[in-house]
């Protein structure tokens, strides 16, 4: 399998995250988001695919270095392509609480 050869164990971890429904899109009413989160092994990670960003430790090690993406970014891109992102609609009043999780 090509993706496994390219990404190794990160690909398998990404598949597990998808199949375990740990790839989430939070949408705050009225129409704010989506904010993508991958529920990881240690905590939840904010993923911003447009910026090639994830709040995980592996991402901080990548800063300024051209390396393969973390499994959270891989999981999000695959889940989006397969339409397997778990969408969570919620009220705007929870936005600040949600964002405080990633500070």
Buried (B, 14 or more C-beta within 10 A) or exposed (E): EEBEEEBEEBBBBBBEBBEEEBBBBBBBEEEEBBBBBBBBEEEBBBBEEEEEBBBBEBBEEBEEEEEBBBBBBBBBBBBBEEEEBBEBEBEEEEBEEBEEEEE
